Amino acid sequence: MSALLAAENLTKTFRGLVAVSEVSLSVRLGEICSVIGPNGAGKTTLFNLISGVLKPSSGRIVFDGKDMARVPSWNFARHGIGRTFQNLALFKHGTVVENLLVGRHIHLTSGVVSGAVFWGRARREEIAARERVEAIVEFLEIEEIRDKVVGTLSYGQQKRVELGRALACEPKLLLLDEMVSGMNQEETEDIARFVLDIRDDYGVAVLMIEHNMRIVMDISDRIHVLNFGQKIAEGAPAEIGRDAAVAEAYFGGMDAVPKGEAAAARPNPVESVTHVDG
């Protein structure tokens, strides 16, 4: 299976502070990958590099066969990289549908005159945008709140809206930054189901930062583990769960894995962490 994303030896420094050090990872077509690690491991900095928010100090990013070094940050979405953020970045005074339509702006190519008279290409693009948004509303099961102002919604509902806006960009790769943080069990399970459906129904590859280890272990095809800006492990969930370097990063070693769990948790220590702040 070919790699949709290949990050090669990415390094990012801030005035001498090394936030990410020679990290390489890949995401294949049709794959769900997770990036995990303790607080301050460099996960969000890595996402900022992959999504174009930051430029790497060294290393390169190849996406869908294209070297992204010369691509401006505002154009990453047009190339097929969509993203949600750890802190909600919605237009709180707009409705759900209006926020989703913002995600369609990269697909609007009609000029000012055409848009003003709302004819020809402008009209066709507007119809296509609204059809896409209505499909996302149905997919995320938010029909009842489609016309509500986002600022009046619950936190979990706003998370769905942000996910929907990222989907409206029609990404090939979706970066999810702590999607289930702050959610209750039911909301968490709903998001996990949506992520699987995004991969299966939309054909979108997913790379997610997540601290809920049960979600990570349940739906990830591969996991990349960071610690102090370096990648210390990569593999399938079962492999990561038994990796001594991962146990060292989270617990200080295999012997320090919490003893209160069932005995079966010892050979798979990461699963004994339901949530790790960071």
VMD Tcl script that draws the C-alpha trace (Angstrom):
set ca {
  {0.00 0.00 0.00}
  {1.48 3.36 -1.05}
  {2.17 6.20 1.38}
  {-0.14 9.17 1.06}
  {1.95 11.17 3.55}
  {5.67 10.76 4.12}
  {7.34 13.01 6.69}
  {11.09 12.59 6.49}
  {13.47 13.57 9.29}
  {11.35 16.53 10.40}
  {13.05 18.87 12.87}
  {11.68 22.07 14.35}
  {13.62 24.35 16.67}
  {12.48 27.52 18.45}
  {15.47 29.70 19.37}
  {17.57 26.69 20.23}
  {14.77 24.64 21.78}
  {14.28 21.43 19.80}
  {10.54 20.69 19.75}
  {10.68 17.96 17.11}
  {13.89 16.10 16.27}
  {14.35 14.09 13.06}
  {10.89 12.51 13.15}
  {9.88 10.35 10.21}
  {6.44 8.84 9.77}
  {4.04 7.84 7.05}
  {0.32 7.43 6.57}
  {-0.92 5.07 3.90}
  {-4.05 5.32 1.82}
  {-7.07 4.07 3.77}
  {-5.21 4.00 7.07}
  {-5.96 5.33 10.55}
  {-2.77 6.27 12.40}
  {-2.33 7.77 15.84}
  {0.40 9.92 17.33}
  {0.72 9.47 21.09}
  {3.15 10.57 23.74}
  {3.38 12.25 27.15}
  {2.73 15.95 27.68}
  {5.27 18.07 25.82}
  {6.35 15.27 23.49}
  {6.01 17.47 20.39}
  {2.77 16.05 18.99}
  {1.00 19.31 18.18}
  {4.20 20.81 16.78}
  {4.43 17.80 14.47}
  {0.83 18.39 13.36}
  {1.60 22.06 12.75}
  {4.45 21.01 10.48}
  {2.38 18.49 8.55}
  {-0.52 20.94 8.08}
  {1.73 23.83 7.04}
  {1.12 26.03 10.08}
  {4.88 25.83 10.75}
  {7.77 25.33 8.34}
  {10.30 22.67 9.37}
  {13.81 23.73 10.33}
  {14.97 20.70 8.37}
  {13.49 17.59 6.78}
  {10.69 17.42 4.25}
  {7.05 16.50 3.80}
  {5.86 14.63 0.73}
  {2.09 14.47 0.33}
  {0.37 12.57 -2.45}
  {3.67 12.50 -4.33}
  {4.33 16.25 -4.01}
  {7.11 17.88 -2.00}
  {5.28 20.45 0.13}
  {8.33 22.64 0.85}
  {7.23 25.42 -1.51}
  {3.52 25.18 -0.79}
  {2.23 28.14 1.28}
  {0.39 27.25 4.49}
  {-2.97 28.51 3.22}
  {-2.75 26.10 0.29}
  {-2.24 22.86 2.22}
  {-6.01 22.36 2.45}
  {-6.36 22.77 -1.31}
  {-3.84 19.96 -1.75}
  {-5.96 17.66 0.42}
  {-4.86 18.05 4.06}
  {-7.75 18.86 6.40}
  {-7.47 19.48 10.11}
  {-9.27 20.00 13.39}
  {-7.66 21.83 16.30}
  {-7.15 20.99 19.97}
  {-8.89 24.24 20.90}
  {-12.11 24.85 19.00}
  {-11.71 27.36 16.17}
  {-15.29 27.90 15.06}
  {-17.25 31.03 14.17}
  {-19.35 31.12 17.34}
  {-21.91 33.63 16.00}
  {-22.58 31.67 12.83}
  {-24.94 28.74 12.38}
  {-23.82 25.15 11.99}
  {-24.45 25.23 8.23}
  {-22.60 28.53 7.85}
  {-19.57 27.09 9.66}
  {-19.60 24.01 7.44}
  {-19.83 26.17 4.32}
  {-16.59 27.87 5.36}
  {-14.88 24.56 4.67}
  {-16.02 24.77 1.06}
  {-14.23 28.04 0.27}
  {-11.22 26.29 -1.31}
  {-13.55 24.82 -3.95}
  {-15.10 28.16 -4.94}
  {-13.39 29.52 -8.04}
  {-15.93 31.92 -9.54}
  {-15.05 35.60 -9.76}
  {-16.55 38.63 -8.03}
  {-18.88 39.55 -10.90}
  {-20.21 36.00 -11.29}
  {-20.72 35.77 -7.55}
  {-22.51 39.11 -7.39}
  {-25.11 38.15 -10.00}
  {-25.20 34.55 -8.71}
  {-25.25 32.96 -12.13}
  {-23.26 30.44 -14.14}
  {-20.30 28.95 -12.29}
  {-21.06 30.80 -9.06}
  {-24.54 29.32 -8.89}
  {-23.33 25.80 -9.69}
  {-20.61 26.00 -7.05}
  {-23.03 27.27 -4.42}
  {-25.46 24.43 -5.13}
  {-22.65 21.85 -4.98}
  {-21.36 23.34 -1.72}
  {-24.76 23.18 -0.04}
  {-25.35 19.63 -1.25}
  {-22.00 18.58 0.21}
  {-22.76 20.31 3.51}
  {-26.20 18.68 3.78}
  {-24.58 15.28 3.23}
  {-22.14 16.00 6.07}
  {-24.96 17.16 8.36}
  {-26.70 13.83 7.79}
  {-23.47 11.84 8.14}
  {-22.62 13.44 11.51}
  {-26.26 13.17 12.69}
  {-26.61 16.88 13.45}
  {-29.83 17.59 11.53}
  {-31.57 18.93 14.64}
  {-28.94 21.64 15.19}
  {-28.14 22.54 11.57}
  {-29.63 26.05 11.88}
  {-28.56 26.77 15.46}
  {-25.87 29.31 16.36}
  {-22.68 27.42 17.16}
  {-21.99 29.40 20.35}
  {-25.20 28.02 21.88}
  {-24.24 24.38 21.37}
  {-22.67 21.97 23.81}
  {-18.95 21.24 23.64}
  {-19.53 17.82 22.11}
  {-21.81 19.25 19.43}
  {-19.25 21.92 18.57}
  {-16.63 19.20 18.16}
  {-18.86 17.54 15.58}
  {-19.24 20.84 13.74}
  {-15.48 21.30 13.59}
  {-15.11 17.75 12.29}
  {-17.76 18.51 9.68}
  {-16.00 21.67 8.57}
  {-12.79 19.72 8.02}
  {-14.73 17.14 5.98}
  {-16.25 19.91 3.89}
  {-12.77 20.59 2.48}
  {-12.88 17.09 0.92}
  {-9.51 16.10 2.37}
  {-7.45 13.09 1.35}
  {-5.81 13.15 4.79}
  {-7.59 14.31 7.93}
  {-5.57 15.44 10.96}
  {-7.53 15.16 14.20}
  {-6.02 16.90 17.22}
  {-7.54 15.47 20.43}
  {-11.06 15.05 19.07}
  {-12.47 13.33 22.17}
  {-10.79 15.49 24.80}
  {-13.37 16.66 27.32}
  {-16.11 14.37 26.02}
  {-18.21 11.90 27.96}
  {-18.23 8.18 27.15}
  {-21.18 8.31 24.73}
  {-19.73 11.27 22.81}
  {-16.34 9.56 22.67}
  {-17.82 6.39 21.21}
  {-19.74 8.43 18.62}
  {-16.56 10.17 17.47}
  {-14.72 6.86 17.22}
  {-17.53 5.53 15.03}
  {-17.40 8.63 12.83}
  {-13.64 8.30 12.38}
  {-14.03 4.72 11.21}
  {-16.84 5.74 8.84}
  {-14.77 8.64 7.48}
  {-12.10 6.12 6.52}
  {-14.53 3.51 5.19}
  {-17.25 5.65 3.56}
  {-15.27 8.71 2.44}
  {-11.97 6.95 1.74}
  {-10.08 9.50 3.83}
  {-6.86 8.56 5.62}
  {-6.70 9.75 9.25}
  {-3.79 10.82 11.45}
  {-4.85 11.68 14.97}
  {-3.33 12.91 18.18}
  {-5.23 11.23 20.95}
  {-4.79 10.72 24.69}
  {-7.66 8.30 25.17}
  {-5.73 5.06 24.87}
  {-8.79 2.86 24.52}
  {-9.79 4.76 21.37}
  {-6.22 4.64 20.07}
  {-5.92 0.91 20.61}
  {-9.38 0.13 19.23}
  {-9.35 1.99 15.90}
  {-5.72 2.62 14.93}
  {-4.00 0.59 12.23}
  {-0.60 1.95 13.31}
  {0.67 4.08 16.17}
  {3.62 6.49 16.26}
  {4.97 7.33 19.73}
  {6.84 10.55 20.51}
  {8.80 11.46 23.62}
  {10.80 14.67 24.08}
  {10.41 15.47 20.39}
  {11.75 12.15 19.13}
  {9.94 9.13 17.76}
  {10.62 6.19 20.05}
  {8.29 3.56 18.61}
  {6.04 2.68 15.69}
  {3.82 -0.30 15.10}
  {0.43 -1.93 15.39}
  {-1.50 -1.39 18.64}
  {-0.51 -4.79 20.05}
  {3.17 -4.08 19.38}
  {3.04 -0.63 20.95}
  {1.22 -2.00 23.99}
  {4.16 -4.29 24.70}
  {6.97 -1.89 23.82}
  {9.41 -1.31 26.68}
  {10.36 2.19 25.44}
  {6.70 3.22 25.48}
  {6.24 1.86 29.00}
  {9.35 3.79 30.04}
  {7.96 7.04 28.58}
  {4.55 6.68 30.24}
  {5.36 4.90 33.50}
  {9.11 4.89 33.96}
  {9.49 1.24 32.96}
  {7.61 -2.04 32.68}
  {7.86 -2.64 36.42}
  {6.04 0.64 37.06}
  {2.93 -0.27 35.08}
  {-0.07 0.22 37.44}
  {-0.61 -2.93 39.48}
  {-4.32 -2.33 40.04}
  {-5.24 -3.49 36.55}
  {-5.95 -7.08 35.69}
  {-2.92 -9.28 35.27}
  {-3.48 -9.31 31.51}
  {-2.74 -5.60 31.38}
  {0.91 -6.12 32.28}
  {1.97 -7.41 28.84}
  {0.03 -4.56 27.24}
  {0.78 -1.59 29.52}
  {-0.44 1.25 27.33}
  {-4.00 -0.06 27.40}
  {-4.00 0.46 31.17}
  {-3.94 4.21 30.51}
  {-7.46 5.40 29.72}
  {-6.41 9.03 29.34}
  {-3.09 10.79 29.55}
  {-3.11 14.56 29.92}
  {-0.85 16.48 27.57}
}
mol new
graphics top color blue
foreach p $ca { graphics top sphere $p radius 0.5 }
foreach p [lrange $ca 0 end-1] q [lrange $ca 1 end] { graphics top cylinder $p $q radius 0.2 }
display resetview
